[in-house]
Amino acid sequence: MEYVFPPTPVVAVPIAESPDAASTREGFPVRRIYCVGRNYAAHAREMGHDPDREPPFFFCKPADAVVYVAPGQTGEFPYPPRSSDVHHEMELVVAIGRAGRDIAVDKALEHVYGYALGLDMTRRDLQAEAKKMGRPWDVAKGFDRSAPLGPIHPVSRVGQIERGAIWLAVNGVERQRSDVSQLIWSTAETIAHLSTLFTLEPGDLIFTGTPEGVAAVKRGDVMSGGVEGLGTLNVRVA
């Protein structure tokens, strides 16, 4: 089949180099991006919600929202139009490497290829307006370049990440800090539940939720966040 114009290239995120690797030679092709809402109790409270263990809920970002940031580099996040209140949300990202549907919780981690650092950038003013009117969050969450992402760290190198500090600082001042073990719904539980709604496929990414301390950024700010064992993600607001 011929196309009327060249198809959009596949979005791919490099696999983190092993300590003895000369260069990054492999990429993780991104299929879909799923995000879990309000998955840390303290963050749910700061957003005005009761953090009771209700079933998790999800929203999506398009694959081309990814902005890859190499280790040791500072990526760029362009401040989006039609908003004056854009917030950072530091997250542990799960990369799915094995397909499945209706996955049992005790088998869920077998579907994880690896982990990454991610920022779920949010137009908070547009999200608040959408909530008030009972409308979807798409324009608040799925806008261009709204998912800065570090490299994928394979489980074979870093193991399963079920605990460890998660943090984010802006201009050197810490704003977010918690521990991955404080997720309301663990990675395994999130995968199991999500797989009852969608068939998960290799290439899917899951943003697992953000700790308390989300706040606005402005042009010129530098965000530096991380998860224990995965290094640091550095992004400047342009």
ROSE-4610 file (N, C-alpha, C; in Angstrom, 1 decimal, always signed):
// ROSE-4610
residu = [M/M/M/E/E/E/Y/Y/Y/V/V/V/F/F/F/P/P/P/P/P/P/T/T/T/P/P/P/V/V/V/V/V/V/A/A/A/V/V/V/P/P/P/I/I/I/A/A/A/E/E/E/S/S/S/P/P/P/D/D/D/A/A/A/A/A/A/S/S/S/T/T/T/R/R/R/E/E/E/G/G/G/F/F/F/P/P/P/V/V/V/R/R/R/R/R/R/I/I/I/Y/Y/Y/C/C/C/V/V/V/G/G/G/R/R/R/N/N/N/Y/Y/Y/A/A/A/A/A/A/H/H/H/A/A/A/R/R/R/E/E/E/M/M/M/G/G/G/H/H/H/D/D/D/P/P/P/D/D/D/R/R/R/E/E/E/P/P/P/P/P/P/F/F/F/F/F/F/F/F/F/C/C/C/K/K/K/P/P/P/A/A/A/D/D/D/A/A/A/V/V/V/V/V/V/Y/Y/Y/V/V/V/A/A/A/P/P/P/G/G/G/Q/Q/Q/T/T/T/G/G/G/E/E/E/F/F/F/P/P/P/Y/Y/Y/P/P/P/P/P/P/R/R/R/S/S/S/S/S/S/D/D/D/V/V/V/H/H/H/H/H/H/E/E/E/M/M/M/E/E/E/L/L/L/V/V/V/V/V/V/A/A/A/I/I/I/G/G/G/R/R/R/A/A/A/G/G/G/R/R/R/D/D/D/I/I/I/A/A/A/V/V/V/D/D/D/K/K/K/A/A/A/L/L/L/E/E/E/H/H/H/V/V/V/Y/Y/Y/G/G/G/Y/Y/Y/A/A/A/L/L/L/G/G/G/L/L/L/D/D/D/M/M/M/T/T/T/R/R/R/R/R/R/D/D/D/L/L/L/Q/Q/Q/A/A/A/E/E/E/A/A/A/K/K/K/K/K/K/M/M/M/G/G/G/R/R/R/P/P/P/W/W/W/D/D/D/V/V/V/A/A/A/K/K/K/G/G/G/F/F/F/D/D/D/R/R/R/S/S/S/A/A/A/P/P/P/L/L/L/G/G/G/P/P/P/I/I/I/H/H/H/P/P/P/V/V/V/S/S/S/R/R/R/V/V/V/G/G/G/Q/Q/Q/I/I/I/E/E/E/R/R/R/G/G/G/A/A/A/I/I/I/W/W/W/L/L/L/A/A/A/V/V/V/N/N/N/G/G/G/V/V/V/E/E/E/R/R/R/Q/Q/Q/R/R/R/S/S/S/D/D/D/V/V/V/S/S/S/Q/Q/Q/L/L/L/I/I/I/W/W/W/S/S/S/T/T/T/A/A/A/E/E/E/T/T/T/I/I/I/A/A/A/H/H/H/L/L/L/S/S/S/T/T/T/L/L/L/F/F/F/T/T/T/L/L/L/E/E/E/P/P/P/G/G/G/D/D/D/L/L/L/I/I/I/F/F/F/T/T/T/G/G/G/T/T/T/P/P/P/E/E/E/G/G/G/V/V/V/A/A/A/A/A/A/V/V/V/K/K/K/R/R/R/G/G/G/D/D/D/V/V/V/M/M/M/S/S/S/G/G/G/G/G/G/V/V/V/E/E/E/G/G/G/L/L/L/G/G/G/T/T/T/L/L/L/N/N/N/V/V/V/R/R/R/V/V/V/A/A/A]
num = [1/1/1/2/2/2/3/3/3/4/4/4/5/5/5/6/6/6/7/7/7/8/8/8/9/9/9/10/10/10/11/11/11/12/12/12/13/13/13/14/14/14/15/15/15/16/16/16/17/17/17/18/18/18/19/19/19/20/20/20/21/21/21/22/22/22/23/23/23/24/24/24/25/25/25/26/26/26/27/27/27/28/28/28/29/29/29/30/30/30/31/31/31/32/32/32/33/33/33/34/34/34/35/35/35/36/36/36/37/37/37/38/38/38/39/39/39/40/40/40/41/41/41/42/42/42/43/43/43/44/44/44/45/45/45/46/46/46/47/47/47/48/48/48/49/49/49/50/50/50/51/51/51/52/52/52/53/53/53/54/54/54/55/55/55/56/56/56/57/57/57/58/58/58/59/59/59/60/60/60/61/61/61/62/62/62/63/63/63/64/64/64/65/65/65/66/66/66/67/67/67/68/68/68/69/69/69/70/70/70/71/71/71/72/72/72/73/73/73/74/74/74/75/75/75/76/76/76/77/77/77/78/78/78/79/79/79/80/80/80/81/81/81/82/82/82/83/83/83/84/84/84/85/85/85/86/86/86/87/87/87/88/88/88/89/89/89/90/90/90/91/91/91/92/92/92/93/93/93/94/94/94/95/95/95/96/96/96/97/97/97/98/98/98/99/99/99/100/100/100/101/101/101/102/102/102/103/103/103/104/104/104/105/105/105/106/106/106/107/107/107/108/108/108/109/109/109/110/110/110/111/111/111/112/112/112/113/113/113/114/114/114/115/115/115/116/116/116/117/117/117/118/118/118/119/119/119/120/120/120/121/121/121/122/122/122/123/123/123/124/124/124/125/125/125/126/126/126/127/127/127/128/128/128/129/129/129/130/130/130/131/131/131/132/132/132/133/133/133/134/134/134/135/135/135/136/136/136/137/137/137/138/138/138/139/139/139/140/140/140/141/141/141/142/142/142/143/143/143/144/144/144/145/145/145/146/146/146/147/147/147/148/148/148/149/149/149/150/150/150/151/151/151/152/152/152/153/153/153/154/154/154/155/155/155/156/156/156/157/157/157/158/158/158/159/159/159/160/160/160/161/161/161/162/162/162/163/163/163/164/164/164/165/165/165/166/166/166/167/167/167/168/168/168/169/169/169/170/170/170/171/171/171/172/172/172/173/173/173/174/174/174/175/175/175/176/176/176/177/177/177/178/178/178/179/179/179/180/180/180/181/181/181/182/182/182/183/183/183/184/184/184/185/185/185/186/186/186/187/187/187/188/188/188/189/189/189/190/190/190/191/191/191/192/192/192/193/193/193/194/194/194/195/195/195/196/196/196/197/197/197/198/198/198/199/199/199/200/200/200/201/201/201/202/202/202/203/203/203/204/204/204/205/205/205/206/206/206/207/207/207/208/208/208/209/209/209/210/210/210/211/211/211/212/212/212/213/213/213/214/214/214/215/215/215/216/216/216/217/217/217/218/218/218/219/219/219/220/220/220/221/221/221/222/222/222/223/223/223/224/224/224/225/225/225/226/226/226/227/227/227/228/228/228/229/229/229/230/230/230/231/231/231/232/232/232/233/233/233/234/234/234/235/235/235/236/236/236/237/237/237/238/238/238]
x = [+0.8/+0.0/+0.9/+0.5/+1.1/+0.4/+1.1/+0.5/+0.4/-0.6/-0.8/+0.3/+0.9/+2.0/+2.8/+4.1/+4.9/+4.3/+4.2/+3.7/+4.6/+4.0/+4.7/+5.7/+7.0/+7.9/+7.5/+7.8/+7.6/+8.3/+7.6/+8.2/+9.0/+10.2/+11.0/+11.9/+12.0/+12.8/+14.0/+15.2/+16.4/+16.4/+17.0/+17.2/+18.5/+18.4/+19.6/+20.8/+21.9/+23.1/+23.5/+24.1/+24.7/+26.0/+26.6/+27.8/+29.0/+29.0/+30.1/+29.7/+28.5/+28.1/+28.8/+29.2/+29.9/+28.8/+27.6/+26.6/+25.2/+24.2/+22.8/+22.5/+22.1/+21.8/+20.4/+19.6/+18.3/+17.3/+16.1/+15.0/+13.8/+13.0/+11.7/+10.6/+9.9/+8.9/+7.6/+7.2/+6.1/+4.8/+3.9/+2.6/+1.5/+1.2/+0.3/+0.9/+0.3/+0.7/-0.5/-0.5/-1.6/-1.1/-1.9/-1.6/-2.6/-2.1/-3.0/-3.2/-4.5/-4.8/-4.8/-4.2/-4.3/-3.9/-2.7/-2.3/-1.3/-1.1/-0.5/-1.5/-1.7/-2.8/-2.6/-1.4/-1.1/-1.4/-1.1/-1.4/-2.9/-3.6/-5.1/-5.7/-5.2/-5.7/-5.4/-4.2/-3.9/-4.7/-5.2/-6.1/-7.6/-7.8/-9.2/-10.0/-9.3/-10.1/-9.7/-10.7/-10.5/-9.7/-8.5/-7.7/-8.1/-9.3/-9.8/-9.4/-9.3/-8.8/-10.0/-10.4/-11.4/-10.7/-11.4/-10.7/-9.9/-8.7/-7.9/-8.6/-8.3/-8.8/-7.7/-7.9/-6.8/-7.2/-6.2/-6.3/-5.1/-5.1/-4.1/-3.4/-2.2/-1.4/-1.1/-1.0/-0.5/+1.0/+1.4/+2.8/+3.7/+3.2/+4.1/+4.2/+3.6/+3.8/+5.2/+5.8/+7.1/+8.2/+9.0/+10.2/+11.3/+12.2/+13.2/+14.3/+14.8/+15.9/+17.0/+18.2/+19.3/+19.9/+20.4/+21.0/+22.2/+22.2/+23.2/+22.9/+21.9/+21.4/+20.3/+20.0/+18.8/+17.9/+16.7/+15.8/+15.0/+14.1/+13.4/+11.9/+11.2/+9.7/+9.1/+8.6/+8.0/+6.7/+6.7/+5.5/+4.3/+3.2/+2.2/+1.2/+0.6/-0.4/-1.7/-2.4/-3.8/-3.8/-2.7/-2.6/-1.7/-2.0/-1.1/-0.8/-1.1/-0.9/-0.5/+0.7/+1.2/+2.0/+1.6/+2.2/+3.1/+4.1/+5.0/+4.4/+4.5/+4.1/+5.2/+6.1/+7.1/+6.6/+7.0/+6.4/+7.4/+7.2/+7.8/+7.0/+7.7/+7.0/+7.3/+6.3/+6.5/+6.4/+7.4/+7.4/+7.0/+5.9/+5.4/+6.1/+6.5/+7.2/+6.6/+5.4/+4.7/+3.2/+2.6/+1.1/+0.3/-0.9/-1.7/-3.1/-4.0/-5.4/-5.9/-6.6/-7.1/-5.9/-4.9/-3.6/-3.8/-3.4/-3.5/-2.4/-2.8/-1.8/-0.5/-0.5/+0.7/+1.6/+1.0/+1.7/+2.1/+1.6/+1.6/+3.1/+3.9/+5.3/+6.1/+5.6/+6.2/+6.0/+5.1/+4.9/+5.7/+6.5/+7.2/+8.6/+8.9/+10.2/+11.2/+10.7/+11.6/+10.9/+11.7/+11.2/+11.9/+11.3/+11.8/+11.4/+12.0/+11.6/+10.7/+9.6/+8.8/+8.1/+7.8/+7.1/+5.7/+4.6/+3.3/+3.0/+3.4/+3.1/+1.6/+1.1/-0.4/-0.8/-1.7/-2.3/-3.4/-3.0/-3.9/-5.1/-5.0/-6.2/-7.2/-6.7/-7.6/-8.2/-7.4/-7.9/-9.0/-8.8/-9.8/-11.1/-11.0/-12.2/-12.9/-12.2/-12.8/-13.5/-12.9/-13.5/-14.8/-14.8/-16.0/-17.2/-16.8/-17.9/-18.1/-17.4/-17.6/-17.1/-16.1/-15.5/-14.2/-13.8/-12.5/-11.3/-10.2/-9.0/-8.0/-8.4/-7.4/-6.6/-7.2/-6.4/-5.5/-5.8/-5.0/-3.8/-3.9/-2.9/-2.2/-2.9/-2.3/-1.8/-1.4/-0.9/+0.6/+1.0/+2.3/+3.4/+4.3/+5.6/+5.2/+4.1/+3.7/+4.2/+5.1/+5.6/+7.1/+7.9/+9.4/+9.7/+10.7/+10.9/+12.4/+12.9/+14.3/+14.4/+15.5/+15.7/+15.0/+14.7/+14.1/+15.2/+15.1/+16.0/+15.4/+16.0/+15.4/+15.4/+14.4/+14.3/+15.5/+16.0/+17.2/+18.4/+18.4/+19.5/+19.2/+17.9/+17.6/+16.6/+16.1/+15.2/+13.8/+12.9/+11.5/+11.6/+11.0/+11.1/+9.8/+9.8/+8.6/+8.7/+9.9/+10.1/+11.3/+11.5/+12.6/+12.1/+13.0/+12.6/+12.2/+11.2/+10.9/+10.8/+11.4/+11.5/+11.5/+11.3/+11.5/+11.8/+12.8/+13.2/+13.0/+12.7/+12.7/+13.7/+14.6/+15.7/+16.4/+16.6/+17.4/+16.6/+15.3/+14.5/+13.5/+13.6/+12.7/+11.3/+10.4/+9.0/+8.2/+8.7/+8.0/+9.0/+8.5/+9.3/+8.4/+8.5/+7.8/+8.6/+7.9/+8.5/+7.6/+8.1/+7.3/+6.4/+6.9/+6.1/+4.8/+4.6/+3.4/+2.4/+2.6/+1.5/+0.3/-0.9/-2.1/-2.3/-2.2/-2.2/-0.8/-0.3/+1.1/+1.2/+2.4/+2.6/+1.9/+2.0/+1.4/-0.2/-0.7/-2.2/-2.6/-1.9/-2.2/-2.3/-1.2/-1.2/-2.4/-2.7/-3.8/-5.1/-5.3/-6.6/-6.7/-5.6/-5.6/-5.9/-5.4/-5.5/-7.0/-7.8/-9.2/-10.0/-9.3/-10.0/-9.4/-8.1/-7.4/-6.6/-6.3/-5.3/-3.9/-3.1/-1.8/-0.9/+0.0/+0.8/+2.3/+3.3/+4.6/+4.7/+5.4/+5.4/+4.5/+3.7/+2.8/+3.6/+3.4/+3.9/+2.9/+3.2/+2.2/+2.9/+2.3/+2.8/+2.0/+2.7/+2.1/+1.5/+1.6/+1.1/+2.2/+1.8/+2.7/+2.5/+3.6/+3.5/+2.9/+2.7/+2.3/+3.4/+3.0/+3.9/+3.9/+2.9/+2.8/+2.6/+3.2/+3.1/+3.4/+3.2/+3.3/+4.8/+5.1/+6.4/+6.3/+7.4/+7.4/+8.6/+8.6/+9.7/+11.0/+12.0/+13.3/+13.5/+12.5/+12.6/+13.3/+14.1/+14.7/+14.2/+13.6/+13.0/+14.0/+14.3/+15.2/+14.6/+14.2/+13.6/+14.2/+13.8/+14.3/+13.6/+14.0/+13.5/+14.8/+14.9/+16.0/+16.4/+17.6/+18.0/+17.9/+17.3/+17.1/+17.7/+18.5/+19.1/+18.2/+18.5/+17.8/+17.4/+16.2/+15.6/+15.6/+16.3/+16.5/+15.8/+14.9/+14.1/+13.9/+14.2/+14.1/+12.8/+12.1/+10.8/+11.2/+10.9/+11.3/+10.1]
y = [-1.2/+0.0/+1.3/+2.2/+3.5/+4.5/+5.4/+6.4/+7.7/+8.5/+9.8/+10.8/+10.5/+11.2/+10.3/+10.5/+9.6/+9.4/+8.1/+7.9/+8.4/+8.7/+9.3/+8.2/+8.5/+7.5/+6.9/+5.7/+5.1/+5.8/+6.1/+6.7/+5.6/+5.8/+4.8/+5.4/+4.7/+5.2/+4.3/+4.8/+4.0/+3.2/+2.0/+1.2/+1.7/+1.8/+2.3/+1.4/+2.0/+1.3/+0.4/-0.8/-1.5/-0.9/-1.1/-0.5/-0.7/-1.8/-2.0/-1.8/-1.2/-0.9/+0.3/+0.2/+1.4/+2.4/+2.0/+2.9/+2.2/+3.0/+2.5/+2.0/+0.7/+0.2/-0.3/-0.3/-0.8/+0.3/+0.2/+1.1/+0.4/+1.0/+0.4/+1.2/+0.5/+1.2/+1.4/+2.6/+3.0/+2.8/+2.0/+1.7/+2.7/+2.5/+3.4/+3.8/+4.9/+5.4/+5.5/+4.7/+4.7/+5.4/+6.2/+6.9/+6.6/+6.3/+6.1/+7.4/+7.7/+8.9/+8.7/+9.7/+9.8/+8.4/+8.0/+6.7/+6.8/+8.0/+8.1/+8.9/+8.4/+8.9/+10.4/+10.8/+12.2/+13.1/+12.7/+13.4/+13.5/+12.4/+12.4/+13.5/+13.5/+14.5/+15.9/+16.2/+17.6/+18.0/+17.0/+17.4/+17.4/+17.2/+17.3/+16.1/+14.9/+13.6/+12.7/+11.9/+10.9/+9.7/+9.4/+8.3/+6.9/+6.7/+5.3/+4.4/+3.1/+2.2/+1.8/+2.8/+2.5/+2.0/+1.4/+0.8/+1.9/+1.6/+2.7/+3.1/+4.4/+4.9/+5.4/+5.4/+5.7/+6.8/+7.4/+8.3/+8.0/+8.6/+8.2/+9.5/+9.3/+10.3/+9.6/+10.4/+9.8/+9.5/+8.5/+8.0/+9.2/+10.1/+11.1/+12.3/+12.1/+13.1/+12.9/+11.8/+11.5/+12.4/+12.9/+13.7/+13.0/+12.3/+11.5/+12.4/+12.1/+12.9/+11.9/+12.0/+11.1/+11.4/+10.3/+10.5/+11.5/+12.4/+13.5/+14.7/+14.6/+15.8/+16.5/+17.7/+18.4/+18.6/+17.9/+18.0/+19.3/+19.5/+20.8/+20.5/+21.1/+21.1/+22.4/+22.6/+23.9/+24.2/+25.3/+25.7/+25.7/+25.0/+24.8/+26.0/+26.2/+27.3/+27.1/+28.1/+28.1/+27.6/+27.9/+27.5/+28.5/+28.8/+29.6/+29.0/+27.7/+26.9/+25.5/+25.3/+24.0/+23.3/+22.1/+21.4/+20.3/+20.0/+18.8/+17.7/+16.5/+15.2/+14.2/+13.9/+13.0/+11.6/+10.6/+9.3/+8.2/+7.0/+5.8/+5.2/+4.9/+4.4/+3.0/+2.2/+0.7/+0.5/-0.3/-0.6/-2.1/-2.3/-3.6/-4.3/-5.6/-6.3/-7.6/-7.9/-9.2/-8.9/-9.4/-9.2/-10.0/-9.4/-10.1/-9.4/-10.2/-9.7/-10.5/-9.8/-10.5/-11.2/-10.4/-10.9/-11.0/-12.1/-12.3/-11.5/-11.0/-10.1/-10.8/-12.1/-12.8/-13.1/-12.8/-13.0/-11.7/-10.6/-9.3/-8.9/-9.0/-8.5/-9.3/-10.5/-11.2/-10.5/-9.5/-8.8/-7.5/-7.2/-6.0/-6.1/-5.3/-5.3/-4.5/-3.4/-2.5/-1.3/-0.4/+0.8/+2.1/+3.2/+4.5/+5.6/+6.7/+8.0/+8.8/+9.3/+10.1/+11.3/+12.3/+13.5/+13.5/+13.5/+13.7/+15.2/+16.0/+17.4/+17.7/+18.6/+18.8/+20.3/+20.6/+21.9/+21.9/+22.3/+22.2/+23.0/+24.2/+25.1/+24.5/+23.9/+23.2/+21.9/+21.2/+20.1/+20.4/+21.5/+21.9/+22.3/+23.0/+23.4/+22.2/+21.2/+20.0/+19.2/+19.1/+18.5/+19.1/+20.5/+21.2/+21.0/+20.8/+20.6/+19.2/+18.2/+16.8/+16.4/+17.0/+16.7/+15.9/+15.2/+14.5/+15.4/+14.8/+15.5/+15.6/+15.2/+15.1/+16.3/+17.5/+18.7/+19.1/+18.6/+18.9/+17.9/+16.7/+15.7/+15.2/+15.2/+14.6/+15.6/+16.8/+17.8/+17.4/+18.2/+18.0/+18.0/+17.0/+17.0/+17.0/+16.4/+16.4/+15.2/+14.4/+13.2/+13.1/+14.0/+13.8/+12.4/+11.7/+10.3/+10.0/+9.4/+8.9/+7.5/+6.9/+5.6/+4.5/+3.4/+2.2/+1.4/+1.1/+0.2/-1.2/-2.2/-3.5/-4.2/-4.9/-5.7/-6.6/-7.1/-8.0/-7.3/-5.9/-5.2/-4.6/-4.0/-3.3/-4.0/-5.2/-5.9/-5.3/-5.8/-5.2/-4.1/-3.0/-1.8/-1.7/-2.2/-2.2/-1.3/-0.7/+0.3/+1.1/+2.2/+3.1/+4.5/+5.5/+6.9/+7.4/+8.3/+9.0/+10.5/+11.3/+12.7/+13.6/+14.9/+15.9/+17.3/+18.0/+19.3/+20.3/+21.5/+22.6/+23.6/+23.9/+24.8/+24.5/+23.2/+22.8/+22.7/+23.1/+23.1/+21.9/+21.0/+19.8/+20.1/+19.5/+19.7/+18.4/+17.3/+16.0/+15.0/+14.2/+13.1/+12.1/+10.8/+9.7/+8.5/+7.3/+6.0/+5.2/+4.5/+3.7/+2.7/+2.3/+1.4/+2.0/+3.3/+4.0/+4.1/+3.5/+3.5/+2.8/+3.4/+2.8/+1.5/+1.5/+0.3/+0.0/-1.1/-1.5/-1.7/-1.8/-2.0/-3.3/-4.3/-5.6/-5.5/-4.8/-4.6/-3.7/-2.7/-1.8/-2.5/-3.3/-4.1/-5.0/-5.7/-6.7/-6.0/-4.8/-4.1/-3.6/-2.9/-2.3/-3.4/-4.6/-5.7/-6.2/-5.8/-6.2/-5.2/-4.0/-3.0/-3.0/-3.3/-3.3/-4.5/-5.0/-6.0/-5.3/-5.6/-4.9/-5.6/-4.8/-5.3/-4.8/-5.5/-4.9/-3.5/-2.7/-1.3/-0.3/-0.9/+0.0/+0.5/+1.8/+2.4/+2.7/+2.6/+2.9/+3.9/+5.1/+6.1/+5.7/+5.4/+4.8/+5.7/+7.0/+8.0/+8.9/+10.0/+10.9/+11.2/+11.4/+11.8/+13.2/+13.6/+14.9/+15.9/+17.2/+18.3/+18.8/+18.4/+18.9/+20.4/+21.1/+22.6/+23.1/+24.4/+25.0/+25.3/+25.3/+25.6/+26.8/+27.5/+28.7/+28.5/+29.3/+29.3/+29.6/+28.8/+28.9/+28.0/+27.4/+26.4/+25.2/+24.5/+23.3/+22.2/+21.2/+20.1/+19.0/+18.4/+17.3/+16.3/+15.1/+14.1/+12.8/+11.8/+10.5/+9.5/+8.2/+7.1/+6.3/+5.9/+5.2/+4.0/+4.0/+2.9/+3.2/+4.4/+4.7/+6.0/+6.6/+7.9/+9.1/+10.1/+11.4/+11.8/+12.5/+13.0/+14.6/+15.2/+16.7/+17.4/+18.3/+18.9/+20.4/+21.2/+22.7/+23.1/+24.0/+24.6/+25.7/+25.6/+26.6/+27.5]
z = [+0.0/+0.0/+0.0/-0.8/-0.8/+0.1/+0.7/+1.6/+0.9/+1.3/+0.7/+1.2/+2.3/+2.8/+3.7/+4.0/+4.8/+6.1/+6.6/+7.9/+9.0/+10.1/+11.3/+11.8/+12.0/+12.5/+13.9/+14.1/+15.4/+16.5/+17.6/+18.8/+19.5/+19.8/+20.5/+21.6/+22.7/+23.8/+23.9/+24.0/+24.1/+25.4/+25.3/+26.5/+27.1/+28.5/+29.2/+29.0/+28.8/+28.5/+29.8/+29.5/+30.6/+30.9/+32.1/+32.5/+31.5/+30.7/+29.8/+28.4/+28.1/+26.7/+26.2/+24.9/+24.3/+23.8/+23.5/+23.0/+23.2/+23.1/+23.1/+21.7/+21.6/+20.3/+20.1/+21.2/+21.2/+21.6/+21.0/+21.4/+21.7/+22.6/+23.1/+22.3/+21.3/+20.5/+21.4/+21.5/+22.3/+21.6/+22.2/+21.6/+22.2/+23.5/+24.2/+25.5/+26.0/+27.3/+28.2/+29.2/+30.2/+31.5/+32.1/+33.4/+34.5/+35.7/+36.8/+37.6/+37.9/+38.6/+40.1/+40.8/+42.3/+42.9/+42.7/+43.2/+44.4/+44.9/+46.2/+47.1/+48.4/+49.2/+49.5/+49.8/+50.1/+48.9/+47.7/+46.5/+46.3/+46.6/+46.4/+47.4/+48.6/+49.6/+49.2/+48.6/+48.2/+47.0/+46.3/+45.2/+45.6/+46.9/+47.4/+47.3/+47.3/+47.2/+48.4/+48.7/+49.8/+49.2/+49.8/+49.2/+49.5/+49.8/+50.0/+48.8/+49.1/+48.1/+47.1/+46.4/+45.3/+44.1/+43.2/+42.0/+41.3/+40.8/+40.1/+38.8/+38.4/+37.2/+36.3/+35.0/+34.1/+33.1/+32.6/+31.4/+30.5/+29.3/+28.3/+27.8/+27.3/+26.5/+25.2/+24.1/+22.9/+22.9/+22.2/+22.2/+21.8/+20.9/+20.5/+21.5/+22.7/+23.7/+24.4/+24.1/+24.7/+24.3/+25.2/+24.9/+25.6/+24.8/+25.4/+25.9/+27.1/+27.8/+28.1/+27.5/+27.8/+29.2/+29.8/+31.1/+31.1/+32.1/+32.1/+31.3/+30.5/+29.7/+30.3/+29.9/+30.3/+29.1/+29.2/+28.1/+28.2/+27.2/+27.1/+27.0/+27.8/+27.8/+27.5/+26.2/+25.9/+26.6/+27.2/+28.0/+27.0/+27.3/+26.3/+26.2/+25.0/+24.9/+25.6/+25.8/+26.4/+27.8/+28.5/+29.9/+30.6/+31.9/+32.7/+34.1/+34.1/+35.4/+35.0/+34.7/+34.3/+35.4/+35.8/+37.0/+36.6/+37.4/+37.3/+38.1/+37.6/+38.3/+38.0/+39.0/+38.9/+39.0/+38.2/+38.2/+37.9/+38.5/+38.0/+36.9/+35.8/+34.6/+34.3/+34.1/+33.8/+32.3/+31.8/+30.4/+30.2/+29.5/+29.3/+28.1/+28.4/+27.3/+26.9/+27.5/+27.2/+27.2/+26.2/+26.0/+27.0/+27.3/+28.3/+28.5/+28.8/+29.2/+30.4/+31.3/+32.5/+33.3/+33.5/+34.1/+35.6/+36.1/+37.6/+38.3/+39.5/+40.2/+40.4/+40.7/+41.0/+39.8/+38.6/+37.4/+36.7/+37.2/+36.5/+36.3/+37.2/+37.0/+36.0/+35.6/+34.5/+33.2/+33.1/+31.9/+31.8/+32.8/+32.9/+32.2/+31.2/+30.5/+31.3/+31.8/+32.6/+33.1/+33.6/+34.3/+33.8/+33.9/+33.5/+34.4/+34.3/+34.9/+34.0/+34.5/+33.6/+34.3/+33.6/+34.1/+33.4/+34.1/+33.6/+33.7/+32.7/+32.8/+32.5/+33.3/+33.4/+33.3/+32.4/+32.3/+33.4/+34.7/+35.8/+35.7/+35.1/+35.0/+34.0/+32.9/+32.0/+32.5/+33.4/+34.0/+35.0/+35.8/+36.8/+36.0/+34.9/+34.1/+33.6/+33.1/+32.6/+33.7/+34.9/+36.0/+36.4/+36.4/+36.8/+35.9/+34.6/+33.6/+33.2/+33.9/+33.7/+32.3/+31.9/+30.6/+30.7/+29.6/+29.6/+29.9/+30.3/+30.6/+29.5/+28.3/+27.2/+27.0/+26.9/+26.6/+27.7/+28.9/+30.1/+30.3/+29.7/+30.0/+28.7/+27.6/+26.4/+25.3/+25.8/+24.8/+24.4/+23.4/+22.8/+23.8/+23.8/+24.6/+26.1/+26.5/+27.9/+28.7/+28.1/+28.7/+28.6/+29.2/+29.3/+29.9/+29.3/+29.7/+29.6/+30.6/+30.5/+29.8/+29.8/+29.1/+29.9/+29.2/+29.8/+30.4/+31.7/+32.4/+32.5/+31.9/+31.9/+33.3/+33.5/+34.8/+35.0/+33.9/+34.0/+34.6/+34.6/+35.2/+36.5/+36.7/+37.9/+38.8/+38.4/+39.2/+39.2/+39.9/+40.1/+41.1/+40.7/+41.6/+42.4/+43.6/+44.4/+45.6/+45.8/+46.9/+46.5/+47.2/+46.8/+46.7/+47.1/+47.1/+45.7/+45.6/+44.4/+44.8/+44.0/+44.4/+43.1/+43.4/+42.3/+43.0/+42.4/+42.8/+41.7/+41.9/+40.9/+41.3/+40.4/+40.7/+42.0/+42.2/+43.4/+44.7/+44.7/+45.9/+45.8/+46.7/+46.7/+46.8/+46.0/+46.1/+46.3/+45.7/+45.9/+46.4/+47.4/+47.9/+48.5/+48.2/+48.8/+48.5/+48.6/+48.3/+47.5/+46.5/+45.6/+46.3/+47.5/+48.3/+48.8/+48.7/+49.1/+48.0/+46.9/+45.9/+46.5/+46.3/+46.7/+46.0/+44.7/+43.9/+43.4/+43.8/+43.4/+41.9/+41.4/+40.0/+39.5/+40.3/+39.9/+39.9/+40.9/+41.0/+39.8/+39.5/+38.4/+37.1/+36.8/+35.6/+35.5/+36.6/+36.6/+36.3/+37.0/+36.8/+35.4/+34.9/+33.6/+32.5/+32.7/+31.7/+31.7/+32.6/+32.5/+31.6/+31.3/+30.5/+29.1/+29.0/+27.7/+27.6/+26.4/+26.2/+26.1/+27.1/+27.1/+26.1/+25.5/+24.4/+24.7/+24.2/+24.3/+23.7/+24.4/+23.9/+24.7/+25.5/+26.4/+27.6/+27.9/+29.1/+30.1/+31.4/+32.4/+33.4/+33.4/+34.4/+35.7/+36.8/+37.9/+39.0/+38.8/+39.8/+40.4/+40.9/+41.5/+42.9/+43.7/+45.1/+45.3/+46.6/+46.9/+46.6/+46.5/+46.3/+44.8/+44.0/+42.7/+42.7/+41.8/+41.8/+40.4/+40.3/+39.0/+38.7/+37.4/+36.9/+35.9/+35.7/+34.8/+33.9/+32.8/+31.9/+32.6/+32.3/+32.9/+34.0/+34.6/+35.7/+35.2/+36.1/+35.8/+36.8/+36.3/+37.1/+37.1/+38.3/+38.4/+39.3/+38.8/+39.6/+39.4/+40.3/+40.1/+41.0/+40.7/+41.5/+41.9/+43.1/+43.6/+42.6/+42.2/+41.3/+39.8/+39.5/+38.0/+37.6/+38.5/+38.1/+38.2/+37.4/+37.5/+36.1/+36.1/+34.9/+35.0/+34.1/+34.2/+33.0/+33.3/+32.2/+32.5/+31.5/+31.6/+30.9/+31.6/+31.0/+30.0/+28.8/+27.8/+27.4]
